[in-house]
Structures are given as C-alpha cells and as structure tokens.
Amino acid sequence: MAEQEKKKILNKFEWILLIIALGILAMVILQNNGIHMVETTEEIELTEEEIKAKETTKTQPEANTFFEKKNLEKND
C-alpha cells in the first residue's frame, strides 16, 4: 500500500509571513483607534547660560498692524 502523506496547508515561510502580516494589520487597527505602540518624544534641556541669556534678551514684539506700529512709536 502506498503511504499517505499529510499535505500541509502552509509551509514554515508562509506561516512567518502570515504572522507578520497579521501583526501589521493589528498595529494599523490599533493606531486608527488611538492606541500607538511606538511614540517619539523630544526633550530640550537649557544650560544655565542659555537661561540667563534668554532672560536678559527681551525684545519688543513686532507690530502686525498699522495701529500697533503707531502705538509702538508713541511709546518710544
């Protein structure tokens, strides 16, 4: 009698691709619902010198309209 071999639905490589595809799909669905897996943040640290320089160099704001320009000229 001939041996009957069980046919596999997917080979190992196809299983790996299926798992990766399902993972990407899950991430997209979660991100669309407001859950972010990866989040980048940025922090700015000022040295003492930069803080002092920022405090000492205060400039007048720019005048955006003619009325503001007239008021700035009067105040000077």
Secondary structure, DSSP 8 states (H G I E B T S, - for coil): --------SS-HHHHHHHHHHHHHHHHHHHHHTT--S----------HHHHHHHHH--------SHHHHHHHHHH-
